[in-house]
């Protein structure tokens, strides 16, 4: 017990000395970083925005991953600009990961954006539409919920929203973006009956992986996250969760096992719900049985800088 407590003290000291979590809004000041827009889930009692992440390069917000309710307010608070976004990636289409998409598109009306904006997300099934159908259901000029924004789909506005379906059937998929410095890869993960993806973004010699919501059953994240500089893992349930919650999400022991197997350099826990908030000590203890690297419990607007290497 003494050795375990001593180890926790050492980890805490090392975390302070090597701190890469920056103050609110400072991701604009780093060469490469990822910022948490929303660290919560679908609850309205956790004082957190729902899930969203933003990758910054040289002071510009380039990649947006998920956009749950409240994340677009956080987007504004970071100083990010809609014009700078190169791609949107969706892990899945639950409300707490996608509901702020109309807010972003409407905000684009008040900018000078004139470059198409691709959106990548999972294919559908009998429970959920695929990403292309989801975007059409929102914005189709004839039948969409927000049909008055249909010009962003039919090419009649200053830019087009370009949705793409990525297979949620087990294989890895690499997508192409206009900036060839980015390598973006997706793999399907198990989130109960909901089609879902995890994403890996390689840029400037660094790798960022977002688990999305998943329970670890199909063991695809370990390979995707191999050697990642940061793995953002969703920590929505405690170790003793069961039933539907366990079918949808991974407990701390699974998070720790995946991080250790993939040999990630840093583990950031996000999508923190009321059933895990306040239990950080217990969660970290369980994760530490498997993973010896740096662990951070993420909060809204927290920024993590990465050491970008020279690009050719």
C-alpha positions as CSV (number, residue, x, y, z in Angstrom):
1,X,0.0,0.0,0.0
2,X,2.9,2.4,0.9
3,X,4.5,1.7,-2.5
4,X,1.2,2.3,-4.3
5,X,0.7,5.7,-2.5
6,X,4.3,6.7,-3.2
7,X,3.8,5.9,-6.9
8,X,0.7,8.1,-7.0
9,X,2.6,11.0,-5.4
10,X,5.4,10.6,-8.0
11,X,2.9,10.6,-10.8
12,X,1.2,13.7,-9.4
13,X,4.6,15.5,-9.2
14,X,5.6,14.5,-12.7
15,X,2.2,15.7,-14.0
16,X,2.7,19.1,-12.5
17,X,6.3,19.4,-13.8
18,X,5.4,18.2,-17.2
19,X,2.0,19.8,-17.4
20,X,0.7,20.3,-21.0
21,X,-2.9,21.3,-20.1
22,X,-3.0,25.0,-20.8
23,X,-5.3,27.8,-19.6
24,X,-8.6,28.5,-21.3
25,X,-8.2,29.8,-24.8
26,X,-4.5,29.4,-25.2
27,X,-4.6,26.7,-27.9
28,X,-4.3,29.6,-30.4
29,X,-0.8,30.2,-29.0
30,X,0.6,26.7,-29.6
31,X,1.9,25.2,-32.9
32,X,-0.2,22.1,-32.4
33,X,-2.8,21.3,-29.9
34,X,-6.2,19.7,-29.2
35,X,-8.8,21.5,-27.1
36,X,-11.8,20.0,-25.3
37,X,-14.9,21.9,-26.2
38,X,-17.3,19.7,-24.2
39,X,-16.2,17.1,-21.6
40,X,-19.6,16.0,-20.6
41,X,-22.4,13.7,-21.8
42,X,-26.1,14.2,-22.4
43,X,-27.0,15.2,-18.9
44,X,-28.0,18.8,-17.9
45,X,-26.7,18.5,-14.3
46,X,-22.9,18.2,-14.9
47,X,-22.2,21.8,-15.7
48,X,-20.4,20.7,-18.8
49,X,-20.9,21.1,-22.5
50,X,-21.6,17.8,-24.4
51,X,-18.9,16.2,-26.4
52,X,-16.7,18.2,-28.8
53,X,-13.0,18.6,-29.6
54,X,-11.0,21.0,-31.7
55,X,-7.5,20.5,-33.3
56,X,-5.4,23.6,-33.7
57,X,-2.5,24.1,-36.0
58,X,-0.4,27.4,-35.9
59,X,-3.2,29.4,-34.3
60,X,-6.0,28.1,-36.5
61,X,-8.8,25.7,-35.6
62,X,-8.6,23.0,-38.3
63,X,-10.4,19.8,-37.3
64,X,-13.7,19.6,-35.4
65,X,-14.6,16.3,-33.8
66,X,-18.1,16.0,-32.6
67,X,-20.4,18.9,-31.6
68,X,-22.8,18.1,-28.8
69,X,-25.1,20.7,-27.2
70,X,-23.1,23.6,-25.8
71,X,-19.9,22.8,-27.8
72,X,-20.5,25.7,-30.2
73,X,-20.6,28.2,-27.4
74,X,-17.2,26.7,-26.3
75,X,-16.0,27.0,-29.9
76,X,-16.7,30.7,-29.7
77,X,-15.0,31.0,-26.4
78,X,-11.8,29.6,-27.7
79,X,-11.6,32.3,-30.4
80,X,-11.9,29.7,-33.2
81,X,-13.2,30.8,-36.6
82,X,-15.6,28.9,-38.8
83,X,-13.6,30.0,-41.8
84,X,-10.6,28.0,-40.6
85,X,-12.2,24.6,-40.3
86,X,-11.0,22.1,-42.9
87,X,-13.1,19.0,-41.8
88,X,-15.7,17.8,-39.4
89,X,-15.5,14.3,-38.0
90,X,-18.4,12.7,-36.2
91,X,-17.9,9.6,-34.0
92,X,-21.6,8.8,-34.0
93,X,-25.0,10.6,-34.3
94,X,-26.3,10.6,-30.8
95,X,-27.7,14.0,-29.7
96,X,-24.8,14.7,-27.3
97,X,-22.3,14.4,-30.2
98,X,-24.0,16.0,-33.1
99,X,-26.8,18.4,-32.1
100,X,-24.9,21.6,-32.6
101,X,-24.2,21.0,-36.3
102,X,-27.1,23.3,-37.4
103,X,-25.8,26.0,-35.1
104,X,-22.4,25.8,-36.8
105,X,-23.9,26.0,-40.3
106,X,-26.1,28.9,-39.5
107,X,-23.1,30.7,-37.9
108,X,-21.3,30.3,-41.2
109,X,-23.8,32.6,-42.9
110,X,-22.2,35.5,-41.0
111,X,-18.7,34.7,-42.1
112,X,-16.9,35.0,-45.4
113,X,-16.3,31.3,-45.8
114,X,-16.1,30.2,-49.4
115,X,-14.5,26.8,-49.1
116,X,-16.5,23.6,-49.0
117,X,-16.7,21.9,-45.6
118,X,-16.6,18.1,-45.6
119,X,-18.3,16.1,-42.8
120,X,-17.4,12.5,-42.2
121,X,-19.3,10.1,-39.9
122,X,-20.5,6.5,-39.7
123,X,-22.8,4.6,-42.0
124,X,-26.3,3.9,-40.6
125,X,-28.5,0.9,-39.7
126,X,-32.1,0.3,-38.8
127,X,-31.8,2.5,-35.7
128,X,-29.8,5.4,-37.0
129,X,-29.3,7.1,-40.4
130,X,-25.9,7.3,-42.0
131,X,-24.1,10.6,-42.0
132,X,-25.2,11.6,-45.5
133,X,-28.9,10.9,-44.7
134,X,-28.5,12.6,-41.3
135,X,-27.3,15.8,-43.0
136,X,-30.0,15.6,-45.7
137,X,-32.6,15.1,-43.0
138,X,-31.4,18.4,-41.4
139,X,-30.8,20.6,-44.4
140,X,-32.4,19.2,-47.6
141,X,-34.1,22.2,-49.2
142,X,-37.3,20.3,-49.9
143,X,-37.8,18.2,-46.8
144,X,-35.1,19.0,-44.2
145,X,-35.9,20.1,-40.7
146,X,-33.8,23.3,-41.4
147,X,-34.7,23.4,-45.1
148,X,-34.1,27.2,-45.1
149,X,-30.4,26.3,-44.9
150,X,-30.7,24.0,-47.9
151,X,-28.4,26.3,-50.1
152,X,-25.4,24.8,-48.2
153,X,-26.3,21.4,-49.6
154,X,-27.4,22.2,-53.2
155,X,-24.5,24.5,-54.1
156,X,-26.4,27.8,-54.1
157,X,-24.4,29.3,-51.3
158,X,-20.8,30.5,-50.8
159,X,-19.7,27.0,-49.8
160,X,-21.2,23.5,-49.6
161,X,-21.5,21.1,-46.7
162,X,-20.2,17.8,-48.1
163,X,-21.3,14.7,-46.0
164,X,-19.6,11.3,-46.4
165,X,-20.4,7.9,-44.9
166,X,-17.5,5.9,-43.4
167,X,-18.0,2.2,-42.8
168,X,-19.0,1.2,-39.3
169,X,-18.4,-2.5,-40.1
170,X,-15.0,-3.2,-38.5
171,X,-12.4,-2.1,-41.0
172,X,-10.1,1.0,-40.9
173,X,-10.8,3.8,-43.4
174,X,-8.5,6.6,-44.3
175,X,-10.0,9.8,-45.6
176,X,-8.5,12.5,-47.8
177,X,-8.6,16.2,-46.9
178,X,-7.5,19.2,-48.9
179,X,-4.5,19.7,-46.6
180,X,-2.3,16.6,-47.3
181,X,-0.3,17.2,-44.1
182,X,-3.2,15.6,-42.3
183,X,-3.7,11.8,-42.2
184,X,-7.1,11.0,-40.8
185,X,-8.1,7.4,-40.1
186,X,-11.3,5.9,-38.7
187,X,-12.2,2.5,-37.3
188,X,-15.6,1.2,-36.2
189,X,-16.1,0.6,-32.4
190,X,-18.8,-1.1,-30.4
191,X,-21.3,1.3,-29.0
192,X,-24.2,-1.1,-28.4
193,X,-26.5,-1.1,-31.5
194,X,-25.4,2.4,-32.6
195,X,-22.9,2.7,-35.6
196,X,-19.9,4.4,-34.2
197,X,-16.3,5.3,-35.1
198,X,-13.0,6.2,-33.3
199,X,-10.8,8.7,-35.1
200,X,-7.0,9.1,-35.4
201,X,-5.5,12.3,-36.7
202,X,-1.8,12.3,-37.6
203,X,-0.3,15.7,-38.1
204,X,3.2,17.2,-37.8
205,X,4.7,14.0,-36.5
206,X,2.1,13.6,-33.7
207,X,-0.9,11.4,-33.4
208,X,-4.2,12.2,-31.6
209,X,-6.9,9.5,-31.1
210,X,-10.5,10.1,-30.0
211,X,-12.2,6.9,-28.8
212,X,-15.8,8.2,-29.1
213,X,-18.4,6.3,-27.1
214,X,-17.5,2.5,-27.1
215,X,-17.3,-0.5,-24.8
216,X,-14.2,-2.1,-26.1
217,X,-15.8,-5.4,-27.2
218,X,-14.5,-5.6,-30.7
219,X,-10.9,-4.6,-29.8
220,X,-10.3,-2.2,-32.7
221,X,-9.2,0.9,-30.8
222,X,-6.0,-0.7,-29.6
223,X,-4.6,-0.9,-33.1
224,X,-5.8,2.5,-34.1
225,X,-4.3,4.1,-31.0
226,X,-0.9,2.4,-31.3
227,X,1.8,4.8,-30.3
228,X,-0.5,7.8,-30.1
229,X,0.7,10.9,-28.3
230,X,-2.7,11.5,-26.8
231,X,-5.7,9.1,-26.5
232,X,-8.9,10.9,-25.5
233,X,-11.0,8.1,-24.0
234,X,-14.6,8.5,-23.0
235,X,-15.1,7.8,-19.3
236,X,-18.9,7.6,-18.9
237,X,-19.3,4.7,-16.5
238,X,-17.8,3.3,-13.3
239,X,-16.2,-0.1,-13.0
240,X,-19.3,-1.8,-11.6
241,X,-21.7,-0.6,-14.4
242,X,-23.8,-3.2,-16.0
243,X,-26.7,-3.6,-18.5
244,X,-27.2,-1.0,-21.1
245,X,-24.6,1.3,-19.7
246,X,-21.9,-1.4,-19.9
247,X,-23.0,-2.3,-23.4
248,X,-22.5,1.3,-24.6
249,X,-19.4,2.3,-22.6
250,X,-16.0,1.1,-21.3
251,X,-15.2,1.0,-17.6
252,X,-11.9,2.2,-16.2
253,X,-10.3,-1.3,-16.4
254,X,-10.9,-1.4,-20.2
255,X,-9.7,2.1,-20.7
256,X,-6.5,1.2,-18.9
257,X,-6.0,-2.0,-20.8
258,X,-6.4,-0.3,-24.2
259,X,-4.1,2.6,-23.2
260,X,-1.4,0.1,-22.1
261,X,-1.8,-2.2,-25.1
262,X,-1.5,0.7,-27.5
263,X,1.4,2.3,-25.5
264,X,-0.1,5.7,-25.7
265,X,1.9,8.5,-24.2
266,X,-0.9,10.4,-22.5
267,X,-4.4,9.4,-21.6
268,X,-7.1,12.1,-21.3
269,X,-10.5,11.1,-19.9
270,X,-13.5,12.9,-21.2
271,X,-17.3,12.5,-21.7
272,X,-17.4,12.5,-17.9
273,X,-20.9,11.9,-16.5
274,X,-22.5,12.2,-13.1
275,X,-21.9,8.5,-12.4
276,X,-18.1,9.0,-12.7
277,X,-17.7,12.6,-11.6
278,X,-16.4,12.6,-8.0
279,X,-14.9,9.1,-8.4
280,X,-11.7,10.2,-10.1
281,X,-9.5,8.6,-7.4
282,X,-11.1,5.2,-7.7
283,X,-11.1,5.4,-11.5
284,X,-7.4,6.3,-11.7
285,X,-6.5,3.6,-9.3
286,X,-8.2,1.0,-11.5
287,X,-6.6,2.4,-14.7
288,X,-3.2,2.4,-12.9
289,X,-3.4,-1.4,-12.6
290,X,-2.9,-1.5,-16.3
291,X,-1.4,1.8,-17.6
292,X,1.6,3.6,-16.3
293,X,1.5,6.8,-18.4
294,X,0.2,10.2,-17.7
295,X,-3.6,10.5,-16.9
296,X,-5.6,13.7,-17.1
297,X,-9.3,14.1,-16.2
298,X,-10.4,16.5,-18.9
299,X,-12.6,19.6,-18.5
300,X,-14.3,22.0,-20.9
301,X,-11.8,24.4,-22.8
302,X,-8.7,22.5,-21.6
303,X,-6.0,22.6,-24.2
304,X,-3.2,20.0,-24.7
305,X,-0.2,21.1,-26.6
306,X,1.9,18.7,-28.7
307,X,5.5,19.1,-30.0
308,X,5.0,19.5,-33.7
309,X,7.9,18.4,-35.9
310,X,9.1,20.0,-39.1
311,X,6.8,19.3,-42.1
312,X,8.0,19.1,-45.7
